[in-house]
Amino acid sequence: MNFDFSFAEQALFKDIQDRAKGYAEGKNLETQDLSQVKDALAILGKTPYLKLGLDTPKELGGISLMGAMEILATLSPSLYLSVEMSTRLFGGIVATWGSNEQKKRWLAPLMKGQSLGAVALSEDSLNVDNDPLKTTGTQDGDLLSITGNKTYVVNGPVADQVAVAGMMNGQVALFIIEQGTAGLAAGNPFITLGYEGAAISRISLNNCRISMDQVIGPFEDRNVLDTLRLWENQILLGASLGLMKAAFESARDYAKTHRSGGKPIIAYQEVAFKLSEMLTLLQTSQLFAYRTAWTLETSPKEAESLMWCAKVFCTEAAEKVSGYSLQILAGSGFISGNPSEIAYRCAKYGQIAGTSTEISRVKIGDAALGYR
Ligand SMILES: Cc1cc2nc3c(=O)[nH]c(=O)nc-3n(C[C@H](O)[C@H](O)[C@H](O)COP(=O)(O)OP(=O)(O)OC[C@H]3O[C@@H](n4cnc5c(N)ncnc54)[C@H](O)[C@@H]3O)c2cc1C
């Protein structure tokens, strides 16, 4: 296991950092502005970021993808979430299971930053990991008619196309529904605790008629859903690293400059110890996340349970680190819009989404007992 980044990777990270930072300059990416994600994608499309893990050689997947994710997630949690749910989740579906025609139609523009995707798994009153999906596709002449309701869809109101998970002839399939299709409607963006810059909504599908070449699958078993969770969990590892890094740096800089009793507050052990615990959690999370990303490439079977462990650890660490950061910034941290406050509000999401912390722990227990 070698976590050293090559010169090519370092150049890639610098390119992403410079372009994304340049785009973010003077903007508030944490507030709802539905045009921002598409503008940002056009900028990211000039770098290899949107291709990582989708069409680049193996050496640029794995830990270099994790490194790139960490950079964008540190800059803006909301932009990161919108971009990743489109690129690595929607894009991952088409890259992995799509036909050549489907790749040409949806993946090529996505990797150039010219289109935005979304993935709709969640439904009200069921748990995707444990219950059968209610959304269905039924044959209607040469077409397929899709009916169902999905919720919490990142990019729901702005996506050019949505991959909708549902049942077809008793098997799981992914239906690619393009914006403007009759019967597809997105709700207003939810008002959320964090990630307010990402447009998250319900979508309803009322007899949406699509052609058969818009279907990916059907799949023989539900493993496809496990794979989507695995990718989603990786996105959430990146999100957690970004939140921790932004929160740690903000608290460290503040502690060095803000004074109390004639000295910077970092001189007080209570503050310095908090910073040292934050750094320890950040660095441990980085090791865990990078090892998981490396294992995904080298030993996918082992990566599955490693991912649940890493997700539980990194997402809980993110909540702790952002909480300490806010405590160090105190009153100024409590004012809306600073990195500590943003990270604190976003951190909870990582424990809820993907494989939730509770379900991950159940699965880790099963793996430890040899049931997986
Ligand atoms: C900001 C945000 C963005 C999201 N983006 C998307 C998206 O783009 N696409 C999408 O499809 N979904 C998305 N989701 C949905 C997210 O994946 C779900 O919220 C998550 O899977 C949990 O499902 P749920 O909210 O229905 O809770 P439930 O599954 O109903 O769970 C409720 C509670 O019960 C626990 N629980 C449930 N079953 C078990 C079990 N078997 N063992 C132990 N504990 C259990 C859970 O851990 C949780 O604490 C998003 C959610 C949020 C908050």
The ligand as an ORCA input file, in Angstrom:
! r2SCAN-3c Opt
* xyz 0 1
  C     -29.323     15.441      2.391
  C     -29.754     14.105      1.869
  C     -29.469     13.751      0.550
  C     -29.869     12.511      0.046
  N     -29.642     12.199     -1.260
  C     -30.186     11.098     -1.805
  C     -30.153     10.842     -3.220
  O     -29.586     11.631     -3.990
  N     -30.761      9.744     -3.707
  C     -31.402      8.872     -2.898
  O     -31.958      7.895     -3.408
  N     -31.459      9.061     -1.542
  C     -30.872     10.150     -0.990
  N     -30.952     10.372      0.371
  C     -31.649      9.416      1.203
  C     -30.737      8.665      2.137
  O     -29.979      7.728      1.421
  C     -31.688      8.047      3.171
  O     -32.113      9.110      4.019
  C     -31.020      6.978      3.961
  O     -30.805      5.871      3.144
  C     -31.878      6.562      5.145
  O     -33.174      6.254      4.742
  P     -34.436      6.894      5.499
  O     -34.220      8.338      5.679
  O     -35.652      6.443      4.772
  O     -34.413      6.237      6.951
  P     -34.859      4.721      7.371
  O     -34.274      3.719      6.434
  O     -36.330      4.682      7.546
  O     -34.170      4.604      8.778
  C     -34.620      5.265      9.954
  C     -33.691      4.874     11.118
  O     -33.787      3.454     11.363
  C     -32.495      2.838     11.245
  N     -32.665      1.536     10.575
  C     -33.450      1.265      9.488
  N     -33.350     -0.035      9.142
  C     -32.484     -0.599     10.020
  C     -31.943     -1.922     10.175
  N     -32.274     -2.895      9.338
  N     -31.051     -2.107     11.177
  C     -30.709     -1.099     12.032
  N     -31.173      0.170     11.933
  C     -32.044      0.404     10.945
  C     -31.688      3.820     10.353
  O     -30.312      3.684     10.549
  C     -32.214      5.164     10.831
  O     -31.579      5.548     12.020
  C     -30.523     11.583      0.902
  C     -30.767     11.932      2.241
  C     -30.406     13.175      2.723
  C     -30.706     13.506      4.152
*
